[in-house]
Amino acid sequence: MTKTLTIHIRSGTMMNMDANVMVKIAEAAISKGYKVNIFGYGEGVMTIKEGQDPKRFPNIGKILHDLAEKGVTIAVCETCCAARGIKRGEEIKGSKIGSLTNDLSKFVAESDRMITLAR
């Protein structure tokens, strides 16, 4: 039976190294056969904002898009997006603007392990 890991990210893309750590953990888990879910909350919703083009930092949006193509399920909090001006259609391909009650609670229920990255 496939094990499932959920990563709960609460830090933005360029606040600290949490987003980089998140994608490295996801990549390692996939390589070990895990199903991976990622849920962004608070500043973590910024990880799915389309069109970010950091010059001196890894492009987390592009990396997440690539992870979604490998089967990672990515959702973020709709209320947190609204508070930061992110509208539906502005998320990277392969992610969705969802909710705590529908998405995060489902991820937690199906997970064998959960990691929260927050500052």
Summary of the structure (lengths in Angstrom):
residues: 119
radius of gyration: 12.9
end to end distance: 33.4
largest distance: 40.9
contacts: 398
relative contact order: 0.26
helix: 40%
strand: 24%
